[in-house]
Amino acid sequence: MKTAARRSVSAALLVLAAFDLSAAPLARPEVGRQTAELCVATVPKPPSCGPAQVDLRADGTMRLRVDDIVYNMKLHGSQVEIVVMHNVVQIAEFTAPYEWVGNTLQFKDGDRNSRYEIRFNDRKR
């Protein structure tokens, strides 16, 4: 490959890398109480979203409340453990891979064919 062509390819790769990093930085929200939006979709239906209150802790645990349903979560390296409670009754428990896309936490429950997104707002509550 000629030198000019190499430079052109290298420059294009650098631009693409910069674009990908700026489009969706991996930014876990700050520790503390925050407002968020929980979106749940069961394939093939579109997501249903609503307001949620989140307590994100430094030890990697998270408590998300929507009305009287509480999602207790423990974030590990690439997996999240989820225990869903209705008042004092456990209604679900599962472990799933997760990823941060910007300030949104995404994970799936394969057994229920459901996708979840926790979209953190920019402000703390």
N, C-alpha and C positions, 0 to 999 in steps of 0.2 A: 504494500500500500504506500502511496506517495505521502510525503510529509504534510502537504496541504490538506489532503484528504483525511489523514490521521487527526490533524488539528480540528478539522470541521466535525468529525465524529466525536472527538473528545468534548468539544464545546457543546454539541447537541446533548450529549449525555449529562454534562454538568447542568444545563438548563432544565432537563427533565427531572433530575434529582432535586434541584432547588424547588421546582414546581410541586413535586410530590410532597416534600417536607412542609412547604408552606400551606398546602391545601388541607392537610389533616394532621396537625402536630399531635403527638401523643402527650396529652396534658391531663394527667389525673387531677381532678378538682382538689381544692384545699380541704384540709381536715376541718371538721366542724359541721354545724347544722346548716342545711341548704334546702332551697326549693328546687324541685326538678319536675320532669314530666316522665311518666312511665308509659311506654307504648308496648302493647302486646298484640302479636299477630299469630293467628292459627292459619297455616297454609290451607287453602289459597286465598283466604280473606285478607283485606287490607288491615293495617294496624289500627287498634283502638287506643287512644291516648287520653291521659288525664293527669291532673296535678298530684304530686307526691311530696312528702316531707322526708328528707334524708339526713341521717347522722352518720357522717363518714369519719372513722377513727384512724389514728396513726398506726394501730396494730394490724391494719388491713381488714378490719370488720366494718360492716355497713348495716345500718338498720333503715329500711325504707317502709314508710307507712302510707297506705292509701285507704282512707276511711278506717274500717276496723280490721283490715288485712295488713299484716306485717311480714315483710321479707327480711329475714336475718341472713346475712351473707358474710362469708369469709373468703377474701381474695388471696389466692396462692399465686405462684409464678405464672401459670397459664390456665389454671382451673379456678372456678368459683363454686363453693359449697353453698347451697340455698336451702333454707328451711322456711316454709310458708306457714304462717299461723293466722287463725281467726280467733281472736280473743285468746283463750288458753288451749285451743284445740289445734294440733298440727294437721294441716290439710295436704301438704306436699313436702317432699324432700328430694333433691337431686343435685348432682355435680355436673358441671358443664364447662367446656372451654370458653374463655371470654377474651375480648379485646377492647381496647380504648380506641375510639375513632374521634379525635378531637376531645371534646369534653363529654362524650357519650360512651357509656358502657354497654356493650352488646354481648348477648349470649343466647343459646338455644336450649330448649328442653326437647331432645329428640323423641322421647317416649310419648310426649303429648303433641309433637309436631308444632311446637310454638316457638316464636322468636320474641325476644325481649330487648328493649332499649331503655336505658335510663339516661335521659337528656338533662344534664345539669344546667341550671340557669347561671348567668354570669354573676349574680349577686348572692350574697349570703343572707340568710334570714335572721 
